[in-house]
Amino acid sequence: MRLLCLFAAATALALGGTPTTIGAEPVAAKITVEEVRGDVLAAAIAKHKDKVVVVDLWATWCTSCVKKFPHFVDLHKKYADKGLVCVSVSMDRLTPTTYKKDAIVAFLNKKQAAFPNYIVLEPEDDEKSLGKLLTEDYRLIPLMVIFDKAGRRTWTSGDGPQLSDAELDKKIEELLAK
């Protein structure tokens, strides 16, 4: 049994994950990624009523997105137990010729993105549903969107004002307190 646990921990580290500990046995965080259409994404976000939801639209080829993603993971770690739901949405299919699901999954594992992760299958075809849910400029990534506990969109990084990491944390704290 101990050998199996050591193998699992070594495998997690080799794959870019960091094992977490439950009791005395290390276990890698489970990262899931679901490919969805815009209407399914809307339903997935809507199911988190009574929680503050922060959606991060990003892509592996977007340098700014990759740079900002660690703070998004930190938001989850800091506020998940207080009612925050972080949802990552890969927009990698905006450039379908370079799309590689394996690269997305590897990135999410490396960053320990243990929250709902989605890949939009048809970002151009789903323009109407994504624009209504997120913002008309949903293609301009990195993009972050915040929904309050009633499911209302309260802020997007595209519409402004631009927030520093500290200001974003404060905004989330204010919404969680309501």
VMD Tcl script that builds the backbone (N, CA, C; Angstrom):
set m [mol new atoms 534]
animate dup $m
set s [atomselect $m all]
$s set {name element resname resid chain x y z} {
  {N N MET 1 A 0.828 -1.196 0.000}
  {CA C MET 1 A 0.000 0.000 0.000}
  {C C MET 1 A 0.869 1.256 0.000}
  {N N ARG 2 A 1.880 1.269 0.877}
  {CA C ARG 2 A 2.759 2.429 0.950}
  {C C ARG 2 A 3.467 2.651 -0.382}
  {N N LEU 3 A 3.889 1.572 -1.036}
  {CA C LEU 3 A 4.550 1.676 -2.328}
  {C C LEU 3 A 3.606 2.273 -3.370}
  {N N LEU 4 A 2.336 1.880 -3.334}
  {CA C LEU 4 A 1.343 2.411 -4.261}
  {C C LEU 4 A 1.154 3.914 -4.044}
  {N N CYS 5 A 1.109 4.340 -2.784}
  {CA C CYS 5 A 0.955 5.764 -2.473}
  {C C CYS 5 A 2.170 6.561 -2.948}
  {N N LEU 6 A 3.366 6.011 -2.755}
  {CA C LEU 6 A 4.569 6.689 -3.218}
  {C C LEU 6 A 4.575 6.786 -4.742}
  {N N PHE 7 A 4.125 5.722 -5.407}
  {CA C PHE 7 A 4.037 5.746 -6.872}
  {C C PHE 7 A 3.053 6.813 -7.329}
  {N N ALA 8 A 1.903 6.913 -6.670}
  {CA C ALA 8 A 0.894 7.916 -7.038}
  {C C ALA 8 A 1.441 9.329 -6.838}
  {N N ALA 9 A 2.153 9.551 -5.743}
  {CA C ALA 9 A 2.723 10.873 -5.487}
  {C C ALA 9 A 3.796 11.210 -6.524}
  {N N ALA 10 A 4.659 10.230 -6.834}
  {CA C ALA 10 A 5.704 10.453 -7.837}
  {C C ALA 10 A 5.092 10.722 -9.204}
  {N N THR 11 A 4.038 10.003 -9.543}
  {CA C THR 11 A 3.353 10.205 -10.820}
  {C C THR 11 A 2.747 11.604 -10.875}
  {N N ALA 12 A 2.109 12.026 -9.801}
  {CA C ALA 12 A 1.511 13.365 -9.765}
  {C C ALA 12 A 2.571 14.438 -9.963}
  {N N LEU 13 A 3.708 14.270 -9.302}
  {CA C LEU 13 A 4.781 15.244 -9.458}
  {C C LEU 13 A 5.335 15.230 -10.879}
  {N N ALA 14 A 5.501 14.048 -11.453}
  {CA C ALA 14 A 6.018 13.938 -12.819}
  {C C ALA 14 A 5.094 14.580 -13.832}
  {N N LEU 15 A 3.778 14.550 -13.562}
  {CA C LEU 15 A 2.799 15.140 -14.470}
  {C C LEU 15 A 2.598 16.627 -14.224}
  {N N GLY 16 A 3.358 17.180 -13.290}
  {CA C GLY 16 A 3.269 18.613 -13.052}
  {C C GLY 16 A 2.353 18.973 -11.898}
  {N N GLY 17 A 1.750 17.988 -11.260}
  {CA C GLY 17 A 0.875 18.251 -10.125}
  {C C GLY 17 A 1.644 18.248 -8.826}
  {N N THR 18 A 1.017 18.734 -7.805}
  {CA C THR 18 A 1.599 18.670 -6.482}
  {C C THR 18 A 0.654 17.858 -5.625}
  {N N PRO 19 A 1.151 16.791 -5.028}
  {CA C PRO 19 A 0.240 15.980 -4.226}
  {C C PRO 19 A -0.221 16.732 -2.991}
  {N N THR 20 A -1.471 16.499 -2.624}
  {CA C THR 20 A -1.982 17.032 -1.372}
  {C C THR 20 A -2.069 15.869 -0.404}
  {N N THR 21 A -2.203 16.147 0.859}
  {CA C THR 21 A -2.205 15.079 1.844}
  {C C THR 21 A -3.573 14.939 2.476}
  {N N ILE 22 A -4.077 13.727 2.479}
  {CA C ILE 22 A -5.293 13.383 3.200}
  {C C ILE 22 A -4.850 12.349 4.214}
  {N N GLY 23 A -4.961 12.688 5.483}
  {CA C GLY 23 A -4.392 11.807 6.492}
  {C C GLY 23 A -2.889 11.809 6.289}
  {N N ALA 24 A -2.302 10.636 6.140}
  {CA C ALA 24 A -0.863 10.552 5.946}
  {C C ALA 24 A -0.492 10.153 4.525}
  {N N GLU 25 A -1.509 9.987 3.646}
  {CA C GLU 25 A -1.221 9.506 2.306}
  {C C GLU 25 A -1.376 10.632 1.282}
  {N N PRO 26 A -0.336 10.878 0.455}
  {CA C PRO 26 A -0.434 11.937 -0.555}
  {C C PRO 26 A -1.370 11.544 -1.692}
  {N N VAL 27 A -2.173 12.525 -2.123}
  {CA C VAL 27 A -3.108 12.313 -3.228}
  {C C VAL 27 A -3.070 13.550 -4.106}
  {N N ALA 28 A -2.961 13.375 -5.425}
  {CA C ALA 28 A -2.958 14.514 -6.348}
  {C C ALA 28 A -4.382 15.058 -6.475}
  {N N ALA 29 A -4.493 16.399 -6.604}
  {CA C ALA 29 A -5.799 17.028 -6.795}
  {C C ALA 29 A -6.393 16.564 -8.121}
  {N N LYS 30 A -7.707 16.325 -8.151}
  {CA C LYS 30 A -8.369 15.866 -9.373}
  {C C LYS 30 A -8.769 17.075 -10.202}
  {N N ILE 31 A -8.247 17.135 -11.408}
  {CA C ILE 31 A -8.552 18.217 -12.333}
  {C C ILE 31 A -9.451 17.648 -13.426}
  {N N THR 32 A -10.578 18.301 -13.664}
  {CA C THR 32 A -11.472 17.863 -14.724}
  {C C THR 32 A -11.615 18.978 -15.749}
  {N N VAL 33 A -11.809 18.585 -16.998}
  {CA C VAL 33 A -11.992 19.532 -18.090}
  {C C VAL 33 A -13.125 19.004 -18.952}
  {N N GLU 34 A -14.113 19.875 -19.198}
  {CA C GLU 34 A -15.260 19.480 -20.011}
  {C C GLU 34 A -15.360 20.404 -21.219}
  {N N GLU 35 A -15.528 19.812 -22.408}
  {CA C GLU 35 A -15.734 20.587 -23.619}
  {C C GLU 35 A -17.225 20.880 -23.749}
  {N N VAL 36 A -17.587 22.156 -23.921}
  {CA C VAL 36 A -18.999 22.553 -23.901}
  {C C VAL 36 A -19.322 23.568 -24.989}
  {N N ARG 37 A -20.601 23.673 -25.280}
  {CA C ARG 37 A -21.151 24.746 -26.113}
  {C C ARG 37 A -21.539 25.895 -25.176}
  {N N GLY 38 A -21.819 27.052 -25.722}
  {CA C GLY 38 A -22.135 28.237 -24.928}
  {C C GLY 38 A -23.334 28.079 -24.022}
  {N N ASP 39 A -24.404 27.417 -24.498}
  {CA C ASP 39 A -25.594 27.260 -23.668}
  {C C ASP 39 A -25.340 26.335 -22.484}
  {N N VAL 40 A -24.499 25.330 -22.665}
  {CA C VAL 40 A -24.158 24.421 -21.562}
  {C C VAL 40 A -23.308 25.164 -20.532}
  {N N LEU 41 A -22.408 26.019 -20.996}
  {CA C LEU 41 A -21.597 26.824 -20.090}
  {C C LEU 41 A -22.491 27.743 -19.261}
  {N N ALA 42 A -23.473 28.355 -19.891}
  {CA C ALA 42 A -24.405 29.238 -19.176}
  {C C ALA 42 A -25.137 28.470 -18.078}
  {N N ALA 43 A -25.587 27.262 -18.379}
  {CA C ALA 43 A -26.282 26.433 -17.388}
  {C C ALA 43 A -25.339 26.033 -16.257}
  {N N ALA 44 A -24.085 25.737 -16.585}
  {CA C ALA 44 A -23.106 25.350 -15.564}
  {C C ALA 44 A -22.835 26.494 -14.599}
  {N N ILE 45 A -22.793 27.706 -15.113}
  {CA C ILE 45 A -22.570 28.874 -14.242}
  {C C ILE 45 A -23.824 29.174 -13.431}
  {N N ALA 46 A -24.982 29.077 -14.056}
  {CA C ALA 46 A -26.250 29.393 -13.384}
  {C C ALA 46 A -26.557 28.456 -12.222}
  {N N LYS 47 A -26.010 27.256 -12.238}
  {CA C LYS 47 A -26.330 26.303 -11.167}
  {C C LYS 47 A -25.708 26.682 -9.819}
  {N N HIS 48 A -24.870 27.709 -9.796}
  {CA C HIS 48 A -24.205 28.115 -8.555}
  {C C HIS 48 A -24.921 29.284 -7.875}
  {N N LYS 49 A -26.251 29.224 -7.820}
  {CA C LYS 49 A -27.012 30.266 -7.129}
  {C C LYS 49 A -26.569 30.319 -5.667}
  {N N ASP 50 A -26.677 31.484 -5.095}
  {CA C ASP 50 A -26.280 31.740 -3.709}
  {C C ASP 50 A -24.768 31.679 -3.498}
  {N N LYS 51 A -24.026 31.708 -4.580}
  {CA C LYS 51 A -22.561 31.759 -4.508}
  {C C LYS 51 A -22.098 32.881 -5.434}
  {N N VAL 52 A -20.946 33.439 -5.128}
  {CA C VAL 52 A -20.305 34.392 -6.027}
  {C C VAL 52 A -19.494 33.556 -7.016}
  {N N VAL 53 A -19.645 33.847 -8.299}
  {CA C VAL 53 A -18.956 33.080 -9.340}
  {C C VAL 53 A -18.020 34.011 -10.101}
  {N N VAL 54 A -16.770 33.592 -10.213}
  {CA C VAL 54 A -15.792 34.321 -11.007}
  {C C VAL 54 A -15.402 33.424 -12.173}
  {N N VAL 55 A -15.599 33.937 -13.377}
  {CA C VAL 55 A -15.281 33.199 -14.595}
  {C C VAL 55 A -14.046 33.829 -15.223}
  {N N ASP 56 A -13.066 32.996 -15.522}
  {CA C ASP 56 A -11.844 33.456 -16.170}
  {C C ASP 56 A -11.760 32.841 -17.557}
  {N N LEU 57 A -11.803 33.687 -18.597}
  {CA C LEU 57 A -11.631 33.234 -19.970}
  {C C LEU 57 A -10.175 33.431 -20.337}
  {N N TRP 58 A -9.561 32.388 -20.859}
  {CA C TRP 58 A -8.128 32.391 -21.092}
  {C C TRP 58 A -7.802 31.421 -22.225}
  {N N ALA 59 A -6.538 31.383 -22.620}
  {CA C ALA 59 A -6.050 30.411 -23.597}
  {C C ALA 59 A -4.578 30.145 -23.319}
  {N N THR 60 A -4.132 28.966 -23.669}
  {CA C THR 60 A -2.731 28.605 -23.437}
  {C C THR 60 A -1.786 29.450 -24.282}
  {N N TRP 61 A -2.250 29.957 -25.424}
  {CA C TRP 61 A -1.410 30.763 -26.301}
  {C C TRP 61 A -1.418 32.246 -25.943}
  {N N CYS 62 A -2.199 32.618 -24.932}
  {CA C CYS 62 A -2.325 34.018 -24.505}
  {C C CYS 62 A -1.378 34.273 -23.325}
  {N N THR 63 A -0.296 34.981 -23.581}
  {CA C THR 63 A 0.724 35.228 -22.555}
  {C C THR 63 A 0.138 35.928 -21.329}
  {N N SER 64 A -0.690 36.943 -21.541}
  {CA C SER 64 A -1.299 37.662 -20.413}
  {C C SER 64 A -2.208 36.742 -19.601}
  {N N CYS 65 A -2.926 35.866 -20.293}
  {CA C CYS 65 A -3.820 34.919 -19.607}
  {C C CYS 65 A -3.031 33.997 -18.688}
  {N N VAL 66 A -1.967 33.444 -19.233}
  {CA C VAL 66 A -1.132 32.501 -18.481}
  {C C VAL 66 A -0.514 33.207 -17.272}
  {N N LYS 67 A -0.121 34.461 -17.449}
  {CA C LYS 67 A 0.483 35.236 -16.362}
  {C C LYS 67 A -0.519 35.500 -15.235}
  {N N LYS 68 A -1.783 35.739 -15.592}
  {CA C LYS 68 A -2.808 36.066 -14.596}
  {C C LYS 68 A -3.407 34.829 -13.911}
  {N N PHE 69 A -3.278 33.667 -14.526}
  {CA C PHE 69 A -3.959 32.474 -14.033}
  {C C PHE 69 A -3.591 32.084 -12.595}
  {N N PRO 70 A -2.328 32.204 -12.163}
  {CA C PRO 70 A -2.017 31.837 -10.769}
  {C C PRO 70 A -2.832 32.610 -9.732}
  {N N HIS 71 A -3.131 33.879 -9.994}
  {CA C HIS 71 A -3.959 34.632 -9.044}
  {C C HIS 71 A -5.380 34.082 -9.013}
  {N N PHE 72 A -5.859 33.631 -10.147}
  {CA C PHE 72 A -7.182 33.005 -10.207}
  {C C PHE 72 A -7.216 31.747 -9.337}
  {N N VAL 73 A -6.181 30.937 -9.406}
  {CA C VAL 73 A -6.076 29.742 -8.564}
  {C C VAL 73 A -6.011 30.152 -7.092}
  {N N ASP 74 A -5.273 31.214 -6.806}
  {CA C ASP 74 A -5.188 31.721 -5.424}
  {C C ASP 74 A -6.552 32.185 -4.914}
  {N N LEU 75 A -7.361 32.819 -5.789}
  {CA C LEU 75 A -8.709 33.231 -5.393}
  {C C LEU 75 A -9.519 32.024 -4.935}
  {N N HIS 76 A -9.429 30.963 -5.706}
  {CA C HIS 76 A -10.152 29.735 -5.351}
  {C C HIS 76 A -9.693 29.216 -3.988}
  {N N LYS 77 A -8.402 29.127 -3.798}
  {CA C LYS 77 A -7.864 28.609 -2.531}
  {C C LYS 77 A -8.269 29.491 -1.351}
  {N N LYS 78 A -8.295 30.791 -1.576}
  {CA C LYS 78 A -8.563 31.750 -0.502}
  {C C LYS 78 A -10.050 31.856 -0.138}
  {N N TYR 79 A -10.946 31.759 -1.146}
  {CA C TYR 79 A -12.353 32.082 -0.898}
  {C C TYR 79 A -13.358 30.955 -1.161}
  {N N ALA 80 A -12.931 29.810 -1.635}
  {CA C ALA 80 A -13.882 28.731 -1.958}
  {C C ALA 80 A -14.708 28.324 -0.747}
  {N N ASP 81 A -14.089 28.247 0.403}
  {CA C ASP 81 A -14.832 27.842 1.603}
  {C C ASP 81 A -15.722 28.956 2.150}
  {N N LYS 82 A -15.661 30.151 1.534}
  {CA C LYS 82 A -16.498 31.284 1.946}
  {C C LYS 82 A -17.631 31.534 0.953}
  {N N GLY 83 A -17.737 30.675 -0.086}
  {CA C GLY 83 A -18.848 30.814 -1.025}
  {C C GLY 83 A -18.472 31.264 -2.419}
  {N N LEU 84 A -17.187 31.239 -2.770}
  {CA C LEU 84 A -16.759 31.617 -4.115}
  {C C LEU 84 A -16.622 30.369 -4.985}
  {N N VAL 85 A -17.092 30.458 -6.209}
  {CA C VAL 85 A -16.895 29.405 -7.195}
  {C C VAL 85 A -16.086 30.003 -8.338}
  {N N CYS 86 A -14.919 29.438 -8.593}
  {CA C CYS 86 A -14.098 29.845 -9.723}
  {C C CYS 86 A -14.373 28.896 -10.876}
  {N N VAL 87 A -14.534 29.454 -12.068}
  {CA C VAL 87 A -14.808 28.673 -13.266}
  {C C VAL 87 A -13.830 29.133 -14.341}
  {N N SER 88 A -12.997 28.208 -14.821}
  {CA C SER 88 A -12.072 28.564 -15.891}
  {C C SER 88 A -12.646 28.121 -17.226}
  {N N VAL 89 A -12.502 28.999 -18.221}
  {CA C VAL 89 A -13.047 28.738 -19.549}
  {C C VAL 89 A -11.935 28.950 -20.574}
  {N N SER 90 A -11.459 27.851 -21.137}
  {CA C SER 90 A -10.432 27.947 -22.161}
  {C C SER 90 A -11.061 28.371 -23.490}
  {N N MET 91 A -10.461 29.367 -24.090}
  {CA C MET 91 A -10.891 29.857 -25.395}
  {C C MET 91 A -9.872 29.453 -26.464}
  {N N ASP 92 A -9.128 28.400 -26.206}
  {CA C ASP 92 A -8.099 27.945 -27.141}
  {C C ASP 92 A -8.643 27.685 -28.538}
  {N N ARG 93 A -9.908 27.349 -28.647}
  {CA C ARG 93 A -10.475 27.047 -29.968}
  {C C ARG 93 A -10.728 28.305 -30.809}
  {N N LEU 94 A -10.422 29.484 -30.268}
  {CA C LEU 94 A -10.449 30.685 -31.105}
  {C C LEU 94 A -9.399 30.556 -32.204}
  {N N THR 95 A -8.382 29.750 -31.969}
  {CA C THR 95 A -7.385 29.433 -32.997}
  {C C THR 95 A -7.413 27.916 -33.198}
  {N N PRO 96 A -8.406 27.418 -33.942}
  {CA C PRO 96 A -8.620 25.967 -34.058}
  {C C PRO 96 A -7.452 25.197 -34.658}
  {N N THR 97 A -6.622 25.840 -35.453}
  {CA C THR 97 A -5.507 25.111 -36.059}
  {C C THR 97 A -4.423 24.751 -35.050}
  {N N THR 98 A -4.371 25.474 -33.927}
  {CA C THR 98 A -3.358 25.183 -32.908}
  {C C THR 98 A -3.950 24.526 -31.670}
  {N N TYR 99 A -5.247 24.262 -31.677}
  {CA C TYR 99 A -5.934 23.704 -30.513}
  {C C TYR 99 A -5.388 22.322 -30.149}
  {N N LYS 100 A -5.032 22.180 -28.861}
  {CA C LYS 100 A -4.573 20.889 -28.336}
  {C C LYS 100 A -5.132 20.725 -26.927}
  {N N LYS 101 A -6.121 19.851 -26.789}
  {CA C LYS 101 A -6.733 19.633 -25.477}
  {C C LYS 101 A -5.696 19.173 -24.467}
  {N N ASP 102 A -4.759 18.337 -24.885}
  {CA C ASP 102 A -3.729 17.850 -23.960}
  {C C ASP 102 A -2.929 18.992 -23.345}
  {N N ALA 103 A -2.651 20.034 -24.120}
  {CA C ALA 103 A -1.904 21.185 -23.608}
  {C C ALA 103 A -2.721 21.930 -22.553}
  {N N ILE 104 A -4.013 22.022 -22.770}
  {CA C ILE 104 A -4.895 22.690 -21.803}
  {C C ILE 104 A -4.931 21.899 -20.497}
  {N N VAL 105 A -5.143 20.598 -20.610}
  {CA C VAL 105 A -5.205 19.735 -19.420}
  {C C VAL 105 A -3.876 19.775 -18.658}
  {N N ALA 106 A -2.757 19.725 -19.380}
  {CA C ALA 106 A -1.445 19.782 -18.728}
  {C C ALA 106 A -1.263 21.105 -17.984}
  {N N PHE 107 A -1.674 22.211 -18.611}
  {CA C PHE 107 A -1.570 23.525 -17.967}
  {C C PHE 107 A -2.400 23.563 -16.684}
  {N N LEU 108 A -3.645 23.099 -16.767}
  {CA C LEU 108 A -4.529 23.120 -15.598}
  {C C LEU 108 A -3.997 22.231 -14.481}
  {N N ASN 109 A -3.432 21.096 -14.824}
  {CA C ASN 109 A -2.824 20.230 -13.811}
  {C C ASN 109 A -1.624 20.905 -13.168}
  {N N LYS 110 A -0.779 21.509 -13.977}
  {CA C LYS 110 A 0.407 22.179 -13.455}
  {C C LYS 110 A 0.030 23.302 -12.492}
  {N N LYS 111 A -1.043 24.024 -12.807}
  {CA C LYS 111 A -1.483 25.150 -11.972}
  {C C LYS 111 A -2.390 24.710 -10.823}
  {N N GLN 112 A -2.709 23.407 -10.756}
  {CA C GLN 112 A -3.579 22.862 -9.710}
  {C C GLN 112 A -4.942 23.534 -9.707}
  {N N ALA 113 A -5.549 23.611 -10.871}
  {CA C ALA 113 A -6.838 24.276 -11.063}
  {C C ALA 113 A -7.970 23.325 -10.678}
  {N N ALA 114 A -8.138 23.126 -9.380}
  {CA C ALA 114 A -9.111 22.163 -8.849}
  {C C ALA 114 A -10.484 22.812 -8.690}
  {N N PHE 115 A -11.028 23.300 -9.790}
  {CA C PHE 115 A -12.355 23.900 -9.839}
  {C C PHE 115 A -12.928 23.580 -11.208}
  {N N PRO 116 A -14.173 23.943 -11.501}
  {CA C PRO 116 A -14.729 23.618 -12.818}
  {C C PRO 116 A -13.923 24.257 -13.955}
  {N N ASN 117 A -13.518 23.432 -14.913}
  {CA C ASN 117 A -12.747 23.877 -16.072}
  {C C ASN 117 A -13.478 23.463 -17.336}
  {N N TYR 118 A -13.640 24.420 -18.238}
  {CA C TYR 118 A -14.361 24.158 -19.484}
  {C C TYR 118 A -13.537 24.626 -20.679}
  {N N ILE 119 A -13.796 24.010 -21.807}
  {CA C ILE 119 A -13.255 24.447 -23.092}
  {C C ILE 119 A -14.467 24.744 -23.972}
  {N N VAL 120 A -14.540 25.955 -24.494}
  {CA C VAL 120 A -15.647 26.302 -25.384}
  {C C VAL 120 A -15.359 25.664 -26.742}
  {N N LEU 121 A -16.281 24.816 -27.186}
  {CA C LEU 121 A -16.099 24.084 -28.445}
  {C C LEU 121 A -16.239 24.953 -29.681}
  {N N GLU 122 A -17.198 25.847 -29.661}
  {CA C GLU 122 A -17.504 26.663 -30.843}
  {C C GLU 122 A -17.604 28.141 -30.459}
  {N N PRO 123 A -16.483 28.787 -30.122}
  {CA C PRO 123 A -16.568 30.177 -29.656}
  {C C PRO 123 A -17.170 31.140 -30.672}
  {N N GLU 124 A -16.982 30.884 -31.946}
  {CA C GLU 124 A -17.557 31.768 -32.964}
  {C C GLU 124 A -19.039 31.459 -33.200}
  {N N ASP 125 A -19.393 30.194 -33.274}
  {CA C ASP 125 A -20.789 29.805 -33.508}
  {C C ASP 125 A -21.684 30.118 -32.322}
  {N N ASP 126 A -21.121 30.168 -31.138}
  {CA C ASP 126 A -21.894 30.433 -29.925}
  {C C ASP 126 A -21.869 31.906 -29.540}
  {N N GLU 127 A -21.643 32.769 -30.495}
  {CA C GLU 127 A -21.501 34.198 -30.242}
  {C C GLU 127 A -22.682 34.773 -29.448}
  {N N LYS 128 A -23.895 34.415 -29.835}
  {CA C LYS 128 A -25.076 34.973 -29.172}
  {C C LYS 128 A -25.137 34.563 -27.699}
  {N N SER 129 A -24.992 33.273 -27.399}
  {CA C SER 129 A -25.107 32.819 -26.007}
  {C C SER 129 A -23.930 33.298 -25.168}
  {N N LEU 130 A -22.725 33.277 -25.709}
  {CA C LEU 130 A -21.554 33.727 -24.953}
  {C C LEU 130 A -21.590 35.235 -24.732}
  {N N GLY 131 A -21.994 35.988 -25.748}
  {CA C GLY 131 A -22.099 37.435 -25.609}
  {C C GLY 131 A -23.116 37.840 -24.559}
  {N N LYS 132 A -24.259 37.148 -24.542}
  {CA C LYS 132 A -25.297 37.446 -23.555}
  {C C LYS 132 A -24.844 37.083 -22.142}
  {N N LEU 133 A -24.196 35.937 -21.998}
  {CA C LEU 133 A -23.750 35.470 -20.684}
  {C C LEU 133 A -22.591 36.288 -20.137}
  {N N LEU 134 A -21.582 36.525 -20.951}
  {CA C LEU 134 A -20.323 37.092 -20.469}
  {C C LEU 134 A -20.206 38.579 -20.781}
  {N N THR 135 A -20.042 38.901 -22.021}
  {CA C THR 135 A -19.978 40.267 -22.531}
  {C C THR 135 A -19.808 40.152 -24.041}
  {N N GLU 136 A -20.213 41.169 -24.756}
  {CA C GLU 136 A -20.114 41.126 -26.216}
  {C C GLU 136 A -18.678 40.908 -26.690}
  {N N ASP 137 A -17.723 41.374 -25.910}
  {CA C ASP 137 A -16.309 41.271 -26.284}
  {C C ASP 137 A -15.638 40.056 -25.640}
  {N N TYR 138 A -16.343 38.948 -25.553}
  {CA C TYR 138 A -15.815 37.766 -24.865}
  {C C TYR 138 A -14.550 37.207 -25.526}
  {N N ARG 139 A -14.275 37.575 -26.760}
  {CA C ARG 139 A -13.077 37.075 -27.454}
  {C C ARG 139 A -11.805 37.804 -27.014}
  {N N LEU 140 A -11.961 38.943 -26.361}
  {CA C LEU 140 A -10.804 39.757 -25.960}
  {C C LEU 140 A -10.260 39.257 -24.621}
  {N N ILE 141 A -9.489 38.208 -24.715}
  {CA C ILE 141 A -8.949 37.595 -23.509}
  {C C ILE 141 A -7.570 38.167 -23.205}
  {N N PRO 142 A -7.146 38.141 -21.954}
  {CA C PRO 142 A -7.824 37.566 -20.804}
  {C C PRO 142 A -9.055 38.380 -20.425}
  {N N LEU 143 A -10.062 37.677 -19.979}
  {CA C LEU 143 A -11.318 38.302 -19.575}
  {C C LEU 143 A -11.812 37.626 -18.311}
  {N N MET 144 A -12.169 38.423 -17.343}
  {CA C MET 144 A -12.730 37.906 -16.103}
  {C C MET 144 A -14.120 38.509 -15.933}
  {N N VAL 145 A -15.073 37.678 -15.495}
  {CA C VAL 145 A -16.455 38.102 -15.293}
  {C C VAL 145 A -16.882 37.646 -13.906}
  {N N ILE 146 A -17.533 38.534 -13.161}
  {CA C ILE 146 A -18.006 38.192 -11.814}
  {C C ILE 146 A -19.529 38.243 -11.792}
  {N N PHE 147 A -20.117 37.188 -11.211}
  {CA C PHE 147 A -21.562 37.100 -10.996}
  {C C PHE 147 A -21.810 37.109 -9.496}
  {N N ASP 148 A -22.837 37.876 -9.063}
  {CA C ASP 148 A -23.163 37.911 -7.634}
  {C C ASP 148 A -23.979 36.682 -7.241}
  {N N LYS 149 A -24.383 36.617 -5.985}
  {CA C LYS 149 A -25.103 35.454 -5.463}
  {C C LYS 149 A -26.461 35.245 -6.115}
  {N N ALA 150 A -26.995 36.287 -6.734}
  {CA C ALA 150 A -28.270 36.176 -7.442}
  {C C ALA 150 A -28.066 35.782 -8.906}
  {N N GLY 151 A -26.814 35.593 -9.304}
  {CA C GLY 151 A -26.531 35.198 -10.681}
  {C C GLY 151 A -26.440 36.357 -11.657}
  {N N ARG 152 A -26.404 37.584 -11.135}
  {CA C ARG 152 A -26.301 38.770 -11.996}
  {C C ARG 152 A -24.834 39.090 -12.285}
  {N N ARG 153 A -24.544 39.384 -13.523}
  {CA C ARG 153 A -23.192 39.815 -13.893}
  {C C ARG 153 A -22.976 41.192 -13.272}
  {N N THR 154 A -21.935 41.319 -12.434}
  {CA C THR 154 A -21.693 42.582 -11.737}
  {C C THR 154 A -20.460 43.327 -12.229}
  {N N TRP 155 A -19.548 42.609 -12.879}
  {CA C TRP 155 A -18.320 43.253 -13.348}
  {C C TRP 155 A -17.654 42.368 -14.384}
  {N N THR 156 A -17.049 43.007 -15.376}
  {CA C THR 156 A -16.185 42.290 -16.309}
  {C C THR 156 A -14.915 43.115 -16.489}
  {N N SER 157 A -13.820 42.446 -16.653}
  {CA C SER 157 A -12.561 43.162 -16.859}
  {C C SER 157 A -12.577 43.904 -18.192}
  {N N GLY 158 A -13.398 43.459 -19.128}
  {CA C GLY 158 A -13.503 44.131 -20.417}
  {C C GLY 158 A -14.249 45.446 -20.343}
  {N N ASP 159 A -15.233 45.534 -19.440}
  {CA C ASP 159 A -16.026 46.749 -19.303}
  {C C ASP 159 A -15.429 47.706 -18.281}
  {N N GLY 160 A -14.589 47.178 -17.406}
  {CA C GLY 160 A -13.889 48.004 -16.427}
  {C C GLY 160 A -14.712 48.284 -15.196}
  {N N PRO 161 A -14.181 49.030 -14.286}
  {CA C PRO 161 A -12.811 49.528 -14.346}
  {C C PRO 161 A -11.805 48.390 -14.156}
  {N N GLN 162 A -10.591 48.593 -14.634}
  {CA C GLN 162 A -9.542 47.598 -14.429}
  {C C GLN 162 A -9.213 47.541 -12.942}
  {N N LEU 163 A -9.004 46.332 -12.442}
  {CA C LEU 163 A -8.727 46.137 -11.024}
  {C C LEU 163 A -7.382 45.455 -10.838}
  {N N SER 164 A -6.654 45.914 -9.835}
  {CA C SER 164 A -5.438 45.196 -9.445}
  {C C SER 164 A -5.866 43.911 -8.743}
  {N N ASP 165 A -4.931 43.026 -8.487}
  {CA C ASP 165 A -5.260 41.785 -7.769}
  {C C ASP 165 A -5.878 42.096 -6.405}
  {N N ALA 166 A -5.328 43.076 -5.701}
  {CA C ALA 166 A -5.850 43.447 -4.384}
  {C C ALA 166 A -7.267 44.014 -4.500}
  {N N GLU 167 A -7.518 44.832 -5.508}
  {CA C GLU 167 A -8.853 45.395 -5.715}
  {C C GLU 167 A -9.860 44.312 -6.096}
  {N N LEU 168 A -9.417 43.348 -6.883}
  {CA C LEU 168 A -10.278 42.224 -7.248}
  {C C LEU 168 A -10.646 41.413 -6.007}
  {N N ASP 169 A -9.671 41.150 -5.161}
  {CA C ASP 169 A -9.933 40.436 -3.903}
  {C C ASP 169 A -10.955 41.202 -3.059}
  {N N LYS 170 A -10.795 42.505 -2.978}
  {CA C LYS 170 A -11.713 43.334 -2.185}
  {C C LYS 170 A -13.128 43.270 -2.761}
  {N N LYS 171 A -13.251 43.333 -4.075}
  {CA C LYS 171 A -14.569 43.254 -4.724}
  {C C LYS 171 A -15.229 41.912 -4.405}
  {N N ILE 172 A -14.468 40.842 -4.472}
  {CA C ILE 172 A -14.993 39.514 -4.163}
  {C C ILE 172 A -15.416 39.430 -2.696}
  {N N GLU 173 A -14.600 39.949 -1.812}
  {CA C GLU 173 A -14.936 39.960 -0.385}
  {C C GLU 173 A -16.246 40.710 -0.137}
  {N N GLU 174 A -16.437 41.851 -0.822}
  {CA C GLU 174 A -17.661 42.631 -0.663}
  {C C GLU 174 A -18.880 41.832 -1.140}
  {N N LEU 175 A -18.756 41.161 -2.267}
  {CA C LEU 175 A -19.880 40.362 -2.791}
  {C C LEU 175 A -20.166 39.156 -1.908}
  {N N LEU 176 A -19.138 38.550 -1.345}
  {CA C LEU 176 A -19.337 37.403 -0.454}
  {C C LEU 176 A -20.025 37.827 0.839}
  {N N ALA 177 A -19.784 39.064 1.271}
  {CA C ALA 177 A -20.362 39.556 2.519}
  {C C ALA 177 A -21.845 39.888 2.402}
  {N N LYS 178 A -22.333 40.078 1.173}
  {CA C LYS 178 A -23.743 40.451 0.964}
  {C C LYS 178 A -24.648 39.263 1.135}
}
mol reanalyze $m
mol bondsrecalc $m
mol representation Tube
mol addrep $m
